[in-house]
Amino acid sequence: MRTVIGVDIGGSKTHGIRAVGGEPVAEAVAGSANVAAVGLAEAGRQLDALFAQLDVRGVDAVCAGAAGADGTESIAAVTRLFADRVPGAQVSVVHDARLVLGAEGLDEGVSLIAGTGSVAWGRRVDGTEARAGGWGHLLGDEGSGYRVAIDAVRHALDRMDAGAPVDALTAALLSSCGLADRTELIDFVYVRQDRRYWAERAAVVTGLAARGDPAAAGIIDVAADALAALATRVLDRLDLPGPVVLGGGFAVHQPLLQRAVRERLDGSEVRLLTHAPAVGAVRLATALPEMEIL
């Protein structure tokens, strides 16, 4: 039986599972080891903390899923971090969207992630893959928690420019940010550029939308449109009816957004991620061909 480690590198934490024969025997959590967000040195320190809790002796393979693991250089950098810490093991680094289908035991379908960022990734049984989105906050991330919060900021500033009074959404956003006046928003956004901070403010929007606030509901509608469009693009490219698995902290914890996306993907089965993405990493690591030794 193969001994493997599956790792999910998230924006706020890194979750690892050691498994033997596909069955988990130990797990650990450390801070974020996302190289794009924290840099190589800090990522290495967090992986050291993770593996200090997991026995790496006798590990045959490691699979790690990380947001932004796209280009050759980024994949190579993360691969080296793991190879140095789990010597002799096969190492596979994939985009974190791939973990979602694996976590649900699916070989075919589309994973639709809405967390700090957003992306859709799909696979057919024959191995054909397709992806849409995942361009990062400067170029995309429509439907993400970050984008929803920034859209709320834009709404507040637009009303200010129009000379309109402070509405419920603006007031709730200011309170969440600890600000007294909307004139402070511009400087605050440019000084505080932590995407995770703003993604957390998205709960302000969903909370008001659930209570019928029209401005907040409109922002959530735009987000749901964008997420459904990402999933539809991948479904169409792969000629698949579904299923679509919703993952990412924003989607998983916001029933209102889930319902809105389901309405827009009416012709497809839409599921909610029910297992930790690291479970999918374990499944992918277990399936790695033994001859692919790095």
Contacts in CASP RR format, 6 or more apart in sequence:
PFRMAT RR
TARGET T0000
AUTHOR 0000-0000-0000
METHOD contacts of the structure
MODEL  1
MRTVIGVDIGGSKTHGIRAVGGEPVAEAVAGSANVAAVGLAEAGRQLDAL
FAQLDVRGVDAVCAGAAGADGTESIAAVTRLFADRVPGAQVSVVHDARLV
LGAEGLDEGVSLIAGTGSVAWGRRVDGTEARAGGWGHLLGDEGSGYRVAI
DAVRHALDRMDAGAPVDALTAALLSSCGLADRTELIDFVYVRQDRRYWAE
RAAVVTGLAARGDPAAAGIIDVAADALAALATRVLDRLDLPGPVVLGGGF
AVHQPLLQRAVRERLDGSEVRLLTHAPAVGAVRLATALPEMEIL
1 20 0 8 1.000
1 21 0 8 1.000
1 22 0 8 1.000
2 20 0 8 1.000
2 21 0 8 1.000
2 22 0 8 1.000
2 60 0 8 1.000
2 61 0 8 1.000
2 286 0 8 1.000
3 18 0 8 1.000
3 19 0 8 1.000
3 20 0 8 1.000
3 21 0 8 1.000
3 58 0 8 1.000
3 59 0 8 1.000
3 60 0 8 1.000
4 18 0 8 1.000
4 19 0 8 1.000
4 21 0 8 1.000
4 22 0 8 1.000
4 59 0 8 1.000
4 60 0 8 1.000
4 61 0 8 1.000
4 62 0 8 1.000
4 63 0 8 1.000
4 282 0 8 1.000
4 285 0 8 1.000
4 286 0 8 1.000
4 288 0 8 1.000
5 16 0 8 1.000
5 17 0 8 1.000
5 18 0 8 1.000
5 19 0 8 1.000
5 54 0 8 1.000
5 56 0 8 1.000
5 59 0 8 1.000
5 61 0 8 1.000
5 62 0 8 1.000
5 63 0 8 1.000
5 86 0 8 1.000
5 89 0 8 1.000
5 282 0 8 1.000
5 285 0 8 1.000
6 16 0 8 1.000
6 17 0 8 1.000
6 18 0 8 1.000
6 19 0 8 1.000
6 62 0 8 1.000
6 63 0 8 1.000
6 64 0 8 1.000
6 278 0 8 1.000
6 280 0 8 1.000
6 281 0 8 1.000
6 282 0 8 1.000
6 284 0 8 1.000
6 285 0 8 1.000
7 14 0 8 1.000
7 15 0 8 1.000
7 16 0 8 1.000
7 17 0 8 1.000
7 50 0 8 1.000
7 62 0 8 1.000
7 63 0 8 1.000
7 64 0 8 1.000
7 65 0 8 1.000
7 82 0 8 1.000
7 278 0 8 1.000
7 281 0 8 1.000
8 14 0 8 1.000
8 15 0 8 1.000
8 16 0 8 1.000
8 64 0 8 1.000
8 65 0 8 1.000
8 96 0 8 1.000
8 99 0 8 1.000
8 276 0 8 1.000
8 277 0 8 1.000
8 278 0 8 1.000
8 281 0 8 1.000
9 32 0 8 1.000
9 33 0 8 1.000
9 34 0 8 1.000
9 64 0 8 1.000
9 65 0 8 1.000
9 66 0 8 1.000
9 67 0 8 1.000
9 78 0 8 1.000
9 96 0 8 1.000
10 32 0 8 1.000
10 33 0 8 1.000
10 34 0 8 1.000
10 66 0 8 1.000
10 67 0 8 1.000
10 96 0 8 1.000
11 32 0 8 1.000
11 34 0 8 1.000
11 37 0 8 1.000
11 67 0 8 1.000
11 116 0 8 1.000
11 196 0 8 1.000
12 31 0 8 1.000
12 32 0 8 1.000
12 196 0 8 1.000
13 29 0 8 1.000
13 30 0 8 1.000
13 31 0 8 1.000
13 32 0 8 1.000
14 29 0 8 1.000
14 30 0 8 1.000
14 31 0 8 1.000
14 32 0 8 1.000
14 33 0 8 1.000
14 46 0 8 1.000
14 47 0 8 1.000
14 50 0 8 1.000
15 27 0 8 1.000
15 28 0 8 1.000
15 29 0 8 1.000
15 276 0 8 1.000
15 277 0 8 1.000
15 278 0 8 1.000
16 27 0 8 1.000
16 28 0 8 1.000
16 29 0 8 1.000
16 50 0 8 1.000
16 54 0 8 1.000
16 278 0 8 1.000
16 281 0 8 1.000
17 24 0 8 1.000
17 26 0 8 1.000
17 27 0 8 1.000
17 276 0 8 1.000
17 278 0 8 1.000
17 279 0 8 1.000
17 281 0 8 1.000
17 282 0 8 1.000
18 24 0 8 1.000
18 25 0 8 1.000
18 26 0 8 1.000
18 27 0 8 1.000
18 54 0 8 1.000
18 55 0 8 1.000
18 59 0 8 1.000
19 25 0 8 1.000
19 282 0 8 1.000
19 285 0 8 1.000
19 286 0 8 1.000
21 286 0 8 1.000
22 282 0 8 1.000
22 283 0 8 1.000
22 286 0 8 1.000
24 279 0 8 1.000
24 282 0 8 1.000
26 53 0 8 1.000
26 54 0 8 1.000
26 55 0 8 1.000
27 54 0 8 1.000
27 278 0 8 1.000
28 50 0 8 1.000
28 51 0 8 1.000
28 53 0 8 1.000
28 54 0 8 1.000
29 50 0 8 1.000
30 46 0 8 1.000
30 47 0 8 1.000
30 49 0 8 1.000
30 50 0 8 1.000
30 53 0 8 1.000
31 46 0 8 1.000
31 49 0 8 1.000
32 38 0 8 1.000
32 43 0 8 1.000
32 46 0 8 1.000
33 42 0 8 1.000
33 43 0 8 1.000
33 44 0 8 1.000
33 46 0 8 1.000
33 47 0 8 1.000
33 50 0 8 1.000
33 66 0 8 1.000
33 81 0 8 1.000
34 43 0 8 1.000
34 66 0 8 1.000
34 67 0 8 1.000
34 68 0 8 1.000
35 43 0 8 1.000
35 66 0 8 1.000
35 74 0 8 1.000
35 77 0 8 1.000
35 78 0 8 1.000
35 81 0 8 1.000
36 67 0 8 1.000
36 68 0 8 1.000
36 74 0 8 1.000
38 46 0 8 1.000
40 77 0 8 1.000
40 81 0 8 1.000
43 78 0 8 1.000
43 81 0 8 1.000
44 81 0 8 1.000
44 85 0 8 1.000
47 81 0 8 1.000
47 82 0 8 1.000
47 85 0 8 1.000
48 85 0 8 1.000
51 85 0 8 1.000
51 86 0 8 1.000
56 85 0 8 1.000
56 86 0 8 1.000
56 89 0 8 1.000
58 89 0 8 1.000
59 86 0 8 1.000
59 89 0 8 1.000
60 89 0 8 1.000
60 90 0 8 1.000
60 290 0 8 1.000
61 89 0 8 1.000
61 90 0 8 1.000
61 91 0 8 1.000
61 92 0 8 1.000
61 285 0 8 1.000
61 286 0 8 1.000
61 288 0 8 1.000
62 82 0 8 1.000
62 86 0 8 1.000
62 89 0 8 1.000
62 90 0 8 1.000
62 91 0 8 1.000
62 92 0 8 1.000
62 285 0 8 1.000
63 91 0 8 1.000
63 92 0 8 1.000
63 93 0 8 1.000
63 94 0 8 1.000
63 280 0 8 1.000
63 281 0 8 1.000
63 282 0 8 1.000
63 284 0 8 1.000
63 285 0 8 1.000
63 288 0 8 1.000
64 78 0 8 1.000
64 82 0 8 1.000
64 91 0 8 1.000
64 92 0 8 1.000
64 93 0 8 1.000
64 94 0 8 1.000
64 281 0 8 1.000
65 93 0 8 1.000
65 94 0 8 1.000
65 95 0 8 1.000
65 96 0 8 1.000
65 98 0 8 1.000
65 99 0 8 1.000
65 277 0 8 1.000
65 281 0 8 1.000
66 78 0 8 1.000
66 93 0 8 1.000
66 94 0 8 1.000
66 95 0 8 1.000
66 96 0 8 1.000
67 95 0 8 1.000
67 96 0 8 1.000
67 116 0 8 1.000
67 117 0 8 1.000
68 74 0 8 1.000
68 95 0 8 1.000
68 96 0 8 1.000
68 134 0 8 1.000
69 75 0 8 1.000
69 78 0 8 1.000
69 93 0 8 1.000
69 94 0 8 1.000
69 95 0 8 1.000
69 96 0 8 1.000
70 95 0 8 1.000
75 93 0 8 1.000
78 93 0 8 1.000
79 91 0 8 1.000
79 93 0 8 1.000
79 294 0 8 1.000
82 89 0 8 1.000
82 91 0 8 1.000
82 93 0 8 1.000
83 89 0 8 1.000
83 91 0 8 1.000
83 294 0 8 1.000
88 293 0 8 1.000
90 285 0 8 1.000
90 288 0 8 1.000
90 290 0 8 1.000
90 292 0 8 1.000
90 293 0 8 1.000
90 294 0 8 1.000
91 294 0 8 1.000
92 284 0 8 1.000
92 285 0 8 1.000
92 288 0 8 1.000
92 292 0 8 1.000
94 284 0 8 1.000
95 119 0 8 1.000
95 121 0 8 1.000
95 131 0 8 1.000
96 113 0 8 1.000
96 277 0 8 1.000
97 111 0 8 1.000
97 113 0 8 1.000
97 119 0 8 1.000
97 120 0 8 1.000
97 121 0 8 1.000
97 122 0 8 1.000
97 131 0 8 1.000
98 111 0 8 1.000
98 121 0 8 1.000
98 123 0 8 1.000
98 284 0 8 1.000
99 111 0 8 1.000
99 277 0 8 1.000
99 278 0 8 1.000
99 279 0 8 1.000
99 280 0 8 1.000
99 281 0 8 1.000
99 284 0 8 1.000
100 111 0 8 1.000
100 113 0 8 1.000
100 121 0 8 1.000
100 245 0 8 1.000
100 247 0 8 1.000
100 273 0 8 1.000
100 277 0 8 1.000
100 280 0 8 1.000
101 107 0 8 1.000
101 108 0 8 1.000
101 109 0 8 1.000
101 110 0 8 1.000
101 111 0 8 1.000
101 122 0 8 1.000
101 123 0 8 1.000
101 245 0 8 1.000
101 280 0 8 1.000
102 279 0 8 1.000
102 280 0 8 1.000
102 283 0 8 1.000
102 284 0 8 1.000
103 273 0 8 1.000
103 275 0 8 1.000
103 276 0 8 1.000
103 277 0 8 1.000
103 278 0 8 1.000
103 279 0 8 1.000
103 280 0 8 1.000
103 283 0 8 1.000
104 245 0 8 1.000
104 271 0 8 1.000
104 273 0 8 1.000
104 274 0 8 1.000
104 275 0 8 1.000
105 280 0 8 1.000
105 283 0 8 1.000
106 243 0 8 1.000
106 245 0 8 1.000
107 123 0 8 1.000
107 125 0 8 1.000
108 123 0 8 1.000
108 124 0 8 1.000
108 125 0 8 1.000
108 240 0 8 1.000
109 122 0 8 1.000
109 123 0 8 1.000
109 124 0 8 1.000
109 238 0 8 1.000
109 240 0 8 1.000
109 242 0 8 1.000
109 243 0 8 1.000
109 244 0 8 1.000
109 245 0 8 1.000
110 120 0 8 1.000
110 121 0 8 1.000
110 122 0 8 1.000
110 231 0 8 1.000
110 234 0 8 1.000
110 235 0 8 1.000
110 238 0 8 1.000
110 240 0 8 1.000
110 242 0 8 1.000
110 243 0 8 1.000
110 244 0 8 1.000
110 245 0 8 1.000
111 120 0 8 1.000
111 121 0 8 1.000
111 122 0 8 1.000
111 244 0 8 1.000
111 245 0 8 1.000
111 247 0 8 1.000
112 119 0 8 1.000
112 120 0 8 1.000
112 227 0 8 1.000
112 230 0 8 1.000
112 231 0 8 1.000
112 244 0 8 1.000
112 245 0 8 1.000
112 246 0 8 1.000
112 247 0 8 1.000
112 251 0 8 1.000
112 261 0 8 1.000
113 119 0 8 1.000
113 120 0 8 1.000
113 121 0 8 1.000
113 247 0 8 1.000
113 248 0 8 1.000
113 251 0 8 1.000
114 143 0 8 1.000
114 144 0 8 1.000
114 145 0 8 1.000
114 223 0 8 1.000
114 227 0 8 1.000
114 246 0 8 1.000
114 247 0 8 1.000
114 248 0 8 1.000
114 249 0 8 1.000
114 250 0 8 1.000
114 251 0 8 1.000
114 257 0 8 1.000
115 144 0 8 1.000
115 145 0 8 1.000
115 146 0 8 1.000
115 199 0 8 1.000
115 247 0 8 1.000
115 248 0 8 1.000
115 249 0 8 1.000
115 250 0 8 1.000
115 251 0 8 1.000
116 141 0 8 1.000
116 144 0 8 1.000
116 145 0 8 1.000
116 146 0 8 1.000
116 195 0 8 1.000
116 196 0 8 1.000
116 199 0 8 1.000
116 250 0 8 1.000
117 134 0 8 1.000
117 136 0 8 1.000
117 137 0 8 1.000
117 141 0 8 1.000
117 143 0 8 1.000
117 144 0 8 1.000
117 145 0 8 1.000
117 146 0 8 1.000
117 147 0 8 1.000
117 195 0 8 1.000
117 199 0 8 1.000
118 133 0 8 1.000
118 134 0 8 1.000
118 140 0 8 1.000
118 141 0 8 1.000
118 142 0 8 1.000
118 143 0 8 1.000
118 144 0 8 1.000
118 147 0 8 1.000
118 226 0 8 1.000
118 227 0 8 1.000
118 230 0 8 1.000
119 131 0 8 1.000
119 132 0 8 1.000
119 133 0 8 1.000
119 134 0 8 1.000
119 230 0 8 1.000
120 131 0 8 1.000
120 132 0 8 1.000
120 133 0 8 1.000
120 227 0 8 1.000
120 230 0 8 1.000
120 231 0 8 1.000
120 233 0 8 1.000
120 234 0 8 1.000
121 129 0 8 1.000
121 130 0 8 1.000
121 131 0 8 1.000
121 234 0 8 1.000
122 129 0 8 1.000
122 130 0 8 1.000
122 131 0 8 1.000
122 234 0 8 1.000
122 238 0 8 1.000
122 240 0 8 1.000
123 129 0 8 1.000
123 238 0 8 1.000
124 238 0 8 1.000
124 240 0 8 1.000
128 238 0 8 1.000
129 238 0 8 1.000
130 233 0 8 1.000
130 234 0 8 1.000
130 237 0 8 1.000
130 238 0 8 1.000
131 234 0 8 1.000
132 230 0 8 1.000
132 231 0 8 1.000
132 233 0 8 1.000
132 234 0 8 1.000
132 237 0 8 1.000
133 140 0 8 1.000
133 141 0 8 1.000
133 230 0 8 1.000
134 140 0 8 1.000
134 141 0 8 1.000
135 141 0 8 1.000
137 144 0 8 1.000
137 146 0 8 1.000
137 147 0 8 1.000
137 195 0 8 1.000
140 147 0 8 1.000
141 147 0 8 1.000
142 222 0 8 1.000
142 223 0 8 1.000
142 226 0 8 1.000
142 227 0 8 1.000
142 229 0 8 1.000
142 230 0 8 1.000
143 222 0 8 1.000
143 223 0 8 1.000
143 224 0 8 1.000
143 226 0 8 1.000
143 227 0 8 1.000
143 250 0 8 1.000
144 199 0 8 1.000
144 223 0 8 1.000
144 250 0 8 1.000
145 198 0 8 1.000
145 199 0 8 1.000
145 202 0 8 1.000
145 223 0 8 1.000
145 250 0 8 1.000
146 195 0 8 1.000
146 198 0 8 1.000
146 199 0 8 1.000
146 202 0 8 1.000
147 223 0 8 1.000
147 226 0 8 1.000
148 202 0 8 1.000
148 205 0 8 1.000
148 206 0 8 1.000
148 219 0 8 1.000
148 220 0 8 1.000
148 223 0 8 1.000
148 250 0 8 1.000
149 173 0 8 1.000
149 198 0 8 1.000
149 199 0 8 1.000
149 200 0 8 1.000
149 201 0 8 1.000
149 202 0 8 1.000
149 204 0 8 1.000
149 205 0 8 1.000
150 189 0 8 1.000
150 198 0 8 1.000
151 205 0 8 1.000
151 219 0 8 1.000
151 222 0 8 1.000
151 223 0 8 1.000
152 169 0 8 1.000
152 173 0 8 1.000
152 201 0 8 1.000
152 202 0 8 1.000
152 204 0 8 1.000
152 205 0 8 1.000
152 216 0 8 1.000
152 219 0 8 1.000
153 173 0 8 1.000
153 185 0 8 1.000
153 189 0 8 1.000
155 169 0 8 1.000
155 170 0 8 1.000
155 215 0 8 1.000
155 219 0 8 1.000
156 166 0 8 1.000
156 169 0 8 1.000
156 170 0 8 1.000
156 173 0 8 1.000
156 174 0 8 1.000
156 182 0 8 1.000
156 185 0 8 1.000
157 182 0 8 1.000
157 185 0 8 1.000
157 186 0 8 1.000
159 165 0 8 1.000
159 166 0 8 1.000
159 167 0 8 1.000
159 170 0 8 1.000
159 182 0 8 1.000
160 182 0 8 1.000
160 183 0 8 1.000
166 174 0 8 1.000
166 182 0 8 1.000
167 215 0 8 1.000
168 208 0 8 1.000
168 213 0 8 1.000
168 215 0 8 1.000
168 216 0 8 1.000
169 204 0 8 1.000
169 205 0 8 1.000
169 208 0 8 1.000
169 213 0 8 1.000
169 215 0 8 1.000
169 216 0 8 1.000
170 182 0 8 1.000
172 204 0 8 1.000
172 208 0 8 1.000
173 185 0 8 1.000
173 201 0 8 1.000
173 204 0 8 1.000
174 180 0 8 1.000
174 181 0 8 1.000
174 182 0 8 1.000
174 184 0 8 1.000
174 185 0 8 1.000
176 201 0 8 1.000
176 204 0 8 1.000
177 185 0 8 1.000
177 188 0 8 1.000
177 201 0 8 1.000
179 185 0 8 1.000
179 188 0 8 1.000
189 198 0 8 1.000
192 198 0 8 1.000
199 250 0 8 1.000
202 250 0 8 1.000
202 254 0 8 1.000
203 254 0 8 1.000
204 216 0 8 1.000
205 216 0 8 1.000
205 219 0 8 1.000
205 220 0 8 1.000
206 216 0 8 1.000
206 220 0 8 1.000
206 254 0 8 1.000
206 256 0 8 1.000
206 257 0 8 1.000
207 216 0 8 1.000
207 256 0 8 1.000
208 215 0 8 1.000
208 216 0 8 1.000
209 216 0 8 1.000
209 217 0 8 1.000
209 218 0 8 1.000
209 219 0 8 1.000
209 220 0 8 1.000
209 256 0 8 1.000
210 256 0 8 1.000
220 256 0 8 1.000
220 257 0 8 1.000
220 260 0 8 1.000
221 260 0 8 1.000
223 257 0 8 1.000
223 260 0 8 1.000
224 257 0 8 1.000
224 260 0 8 1.000
224 261 0 8 1.000
224 263 0 8 1.000
224 264 0 8 1.000
225 264 0 8 1.000
227 251 0 8 1.000
227 257 0 8 1.000
227 261 0 8 1.000
227 264 0 8 1.000
228 261 0 8 1.000
228 264 0 8 1.000
228 265 0 8 1.000
231 244 0 8 1.000
231 261 0 8 1.000
231 265 0 8 1.000
231 268 0 8 1.000
232 265 0 8 1.000
234 240 0 8 1.000
235 241 0 8 1.000
235 242 0 8 1.000
235 244 0 8 1.000
235 268 0 8 1.000
241 267 0 8 1.000
241 268 0 8 1.000
241 269 0 8 1.000
242 268 0 8 1.000
242 269 0 8 1.000
243 268 0 8 1.000
243 269 0 8 1.000
243 270 0 8 1.000
243 271 0 8 1.000
244 265 0 8 1.000
244 268 0 8 1.000
244 269 0 8 1.000
244 270 0 8 1.000
244 271 0 8 1.000
245 270 0 8 1.000
245 271 0 8 1.000
245 272 0 8 1.000
245 273 0 8 1.000
246 252 0 8 1.000
246 258 0 8 1.000
246 261 0 8 1.000
246 270 0 8 1.000
246 271 0 8 1.000
246 272 0 8 1.000
246 273 0 8 1.000
247 272 0 8 1.000
247 273 0 8 1.000
248 273 0 8 1.000
250 257 0 8 1.000
251 257 0 8 1.000
251 258 0 8 1.000
251 261 0 8 1.000
251 272 0 8 1.000
252 272 0 8 1.000
252 273 0 8 1.000
258 270 0 8 1.000
258 272 0 8 1.000
261 270 0 8 1.000
262 270 0 8 1.000
END
